[in-house]
Amino acid sequence: MKKILWLVALVLVTLAVGFGVGVKAAAKSYQFTGTVESNDGGILTVKKSATETWTFSTDAGTKGTAKAGDKVTVYYKMVATEIEAKPAAAAPKKK
C-alpha cells in the first residue's frame, strides 16, 4: 500500500512540475519599441525604422492606449493559433 501511495505522489509531483514548466514557457514575452503610425479598430502599427514596421492586434484586454506619433514599447507574446503538419518526405533508398 505504501508503494502505491509513493507512486501516486511521484506521478502527481511529476505532473505538477511539467505543468509549471509549460506555463512558464507560455508566459514568455517580447517587446518592440518604435513610433505609432496608426491605431485603428484594434490594429496598432508601430514603425521602428524606415525598413521595419510591425502591426499588432489589440483587444479589450490590452492595457494602455497610444495615438499616432507616440513613442511606445509594445509587450507581446507569440502564441500559435493553428498548426498544420505535413508528413516529411521519405528519404530515397540506397541501392
Backbone as numpy.savetxt, mean C-alpha at the origin, in Angstrom:
# Nx Ny Nz CAx CAy CAz Cx Cy Cz
-2.70 -34.78 27.58 -3.52 -33.59 27.58 -2.65 -32.33 27.58
-1.54 -32.38 28.36 -0.65 -31.23 28.40 0.00 -30.98 27.04
0.30 -32.07 26.33 0.92 -31.93 25.01 -0.04 -31.23 24.05
-1.31 -31.56 24.12 -2.30 -30.94 23.24 -2.42 -29.45 23.57
-2.45 -29.09 24.85 -2.54 -27.69 25.24 -1.31 -26.91 24.77
-0.13 -27.50 24.90 1.08 -26.85 24.42 1.05 -26.67 22.91
0.55 -27.66 22.21 0.45 -27.57 20.76 -0.52 -26.47 20.35
-1.66 -26.41 21.01 -2.65 -25.36 20.71 -2.06 -23.98 21.01
-1.36 -23.86 22.14 -0.74 -22.58 22.50 0.31 -22.18 21.46
1.10 -23.15 21.00 2.12 -22.87 19.99 1.49 -22.40 18.68
0.42 -23.05 18.27 -0.28 -22.67 17.04 -0.85 -21.26 17.18
-1.45 -20.95 18.31 -2.03 -19.61 18.52 -0.95 -18.53 18.52
0.17 -18.80 19.14 1.27 -17.82 19.15 1.80 -17.62 17.74
1.95 -18.70 16.99 2.43 -18.61 15.61 1.47 -17.79 14.76
0.17 -18.02 14.90 -0.82 -17.24 14.16 -0.79 -15.77 14.54
-0.64 -15.48 15.83 -0.61 -14.09 16.30 0.61 -13.36 15.74
1.75 -14.02 15.73 2.96 -13.40 15.19 2.81 -13.17 13.68
2.28 -14.15 12.97 2.06 -14.01 11.54 1.10 -12.89 11.21
0.04 -12.75 11.99 -0.93 -11.68 11.78 -0.28 -10.33 12.03
0.53 -10.23 13.08 1.21 -8.98 13.39 2.16 -8.55 12.29
2.89 -9.49 11.73 3.80 -9.19 10.63 3.01 -8.72 9.41
1.90 -9.38 9.13 1.07 -8.99 7.99 0.50 -7.60 8.13
0.04 -7.26 9.32 -0.51 -5.93 9.57 0.58 -4.87 9.43
1.77 -5.15 9.93 2.86 -4.19 9.82 3.23 -3.96 8.36
3.26 -5.01 7.56 3.60 -4.87 6.15 2.55 -4.05 5.42
1.28 -4.24 5.74 0.21 -3.50 5.09 0.22 -2.04 5.50
0.79 -1.74 6.65 0.79 -0.38 7.16 1.94 0.46 6.61
2.81 -0.10 5.77 3.94 0.65 5.23 3.42 1.83 4.43
3.94 3.02 4.74 3.48 4.20 4.01 4.65 4.90 3.35
4.34 5.70 2.36 5.32 6.43 1.58 4.90 7.90 1.55
5.76 8.76 1.03 5.39 10.17 0.92 5.91 10.76 -0.38
5.21 11.80 -0.83 5.56 12.50 -2.06 5.35 13.99 -1.80
6.35 14.80 -2.09 6.27 16.24 -1.83 6.33 17.00 -3.14
5.49 18.03 -3.24 5.48 18.87 -4.43 4.46 19.97 -4.30
4.12 20.57 -5.42 3.17 21.68 -5.47 1.87 21.19 -6.10
0.75 21.53 -5.48 -0.56 21.11 -5.98 -0.87 21.82 -7.28
-1.16 21.05 -8.32 -1.61 21.62 -9.59 -3.12 21.74 -9.61
-3.80 20.70 -9.06 -5.27 20.76 -8.99 -5.76 19.81 -7.91
-6.96 20.10 -7.42 -7.62 19.25 -6.44 -9.11 19.27 -6.78
-9.50 18.39 -7.68 -10.87 18.39 -8.21 -11.54 17.04 -8.03
-12.68 17.02 -7.39 -13.53 15.84 -7.33 -12.85 14.56 -6.89
-12.03 14.62 -5.86 -11.40 13.41 -5.36 -10.11 13.05 -6.07
-9.62 13.93 -6.93 -8.36 13.71 -7.63 -7.41 14.86 -7.28
-6.28 14.51 -6.67 -5.26 15.50 -6.29 -4.05 15.29 -7.20
-3.66 16.35 -7.91 -2.51 16.29 -8.81 -1.39 17.13 -8.21
-0.22 16.49 -8.00 0.92 17.14 -7.37 2.12 17.06 -8.31
2.75 18.22 -8.54 3.91 18.30 -9.44 5.17 18.47 -8.62
6.13 17.57 -8.83 7.41 17.64 -8.12 8.45 18.38 -8.96
8.45 18.14 -10.25 9.41 18.78 -11.15 8.76 18.89 -12.53
9.51 19.42 -13.46 8.98 19.59 -14.82 8.62 18.26 -15.45
9.26 17.18 -15.01 9.01 15.87 -15.62 8.27 14.90 -14.71
7.98 15.29 -13.48 7.36 14.35 -12.53 6.10 14.94 -11.90
4.96 14.42 -12.30 3.67 14.81 -11.75 2.91 13.55 -11.36
2.39 13.51 -10.14 1.65 12.35 -9.65 0.21 12.73 -9.40
-0.67 11.74 -9.55 -2.09 11.91 -9.28 -2.50 10.96 -8.17
-3.23 11.46 -7.18 -3.69 10.68 -6.04 -5.20 10.73 -5.97
-5.83 9.62 -5.59 -7.26 9.60 -5.31 -7.46 9.97 -3.86
-8.48 10.78 -3.58 -8.81 11.14 -2.20 -10.27 10.78 -1.95
-10.62 10.59 -0.67 -12.01 10.31 -0.31 -12.32 10.99 1.02
-13.47 10.70 1.58 -13.89 11.33 2.83 -12.95 11.02 3.98
-12.21 9.91 3.91 -11.29 9.53 4.97 -9.92 10.19 4.85
-9.67 10.92 3.78 -8.38 11.59 3.60 -8.29 12.80 4.52
-7.22 12.86 5.32 -7.04 13.97 6.24 -6.40 15.15 5.52
-6.87 16.35 5.83 -6.29 17.56 5.27 -6.86 17.93 3.92
-6.63 19.18 3.55 -7.08 19.69 2.25 -5.96 20.55 1.65
-6.01 20.76 0.38 -5.02 21.59 -0.30 -5.65 22.22 -1.52
-5.14 23.38 -1.89 -5.63 24.04 -3.09 -4.46 24.26 -4.04
-4.75 24.56 -5.27 -3.72 24.76 -6.28 -2.70 25.79 -5.80
-1.43 25.46 -5.97 -0.35 26.35 -5.56 0.25 26.01 -4.21
-0.48 25.25 -3.37 0.04 24.87 -2.05 1.18 23.87 -2.20
2.20 24.01 -1.34 3.26 23.00 -1.28 2.79 21.96 -0.27
2.79 20.69 -0.67 2.23 19.63 0.17 3.16 18.42 0.24
2.98 17.65 1.28 3.55 16.32 1.37 2.38 15.37 1.47
2.27 14.45 0.53 1.18 13.48 0.49 1.72 12.17 1.06
1.03 11.64 2.06 1.37 10.34 2.64 0.40 9.32 2.05
0.93 8.24 1.51 0.07 7.26 0.85 0.57 5.85 1.11
-0.30 4.88 0.82 0.03 3.46 0.93 -0.25 2.80 -0.40
0.55 1.81 -0.73 0.31 1.05 -1.95 -0.45 -0.21 -1.58
-1.64 -0.36 -2.12 -2.48 -1.50 -1.81 -2.99 -2.10 -3.13
-2.77 -3.36 -3.31 -3.26 -4.04 -4.51 -4.78 -4.18 -4.41
-5.47 -3.89 -5.49 -6.92 -4.06 -5.52 -7.33 -5.29 -6.32
-6.45 -5.77 -7.18 -6.74 -6.98 -7.96 -5.43 -7.55 -8.48
-5.34 -8.86 -8.52 -4.17 -9.53 -9.06 -4.64 -10.53 -10.10
-4.13 -10.40 -11.30 -4.44 -11.35 -12.37 -3.16 -12.12 -12.68
-3.17 -13.40 -12.42 -1.98 -14.22 -12.62 -2.13 -15.07 -13.88
-1.03 -15.21 -14.59 -0.98 -16.08 -15.76 0.14 -17.07 -15.52
-0.07 -18.33 -15.87 0.98 -19.32 -15.63 2.25 -18.99 -16.40
3.37 -19.29 -15.79 4.66 -19.06 -16.43 4.81 -19.99 -17.63
5.51 -19.52 -18.63 5.74 -20.35 -19.82 6.65 -21.51 -19.46
6.33 -22.66 -19.99 7.15 -23.84 -19.72 8.47 -23.72 -20.45
9.52 -24.11 -19.77 10.86 -24.08 -20.38 10.96 -25.18 -21.43
11.63 -24.89 -22.55 11.77 -25.94 -23.57 12.63 -27.09 -23.03
12.26 -28.30 -23.43 13.00 -29.49 -22.98 14.29 -29.62 -23.75
15.34 -29.99 -23.02 16.64 -30.21 -23.67 16.70 -31.62 -24.23
17.35 -31.76 -25.35 17.45 -33.09 -25.98 18.72 -33.77 -25.58
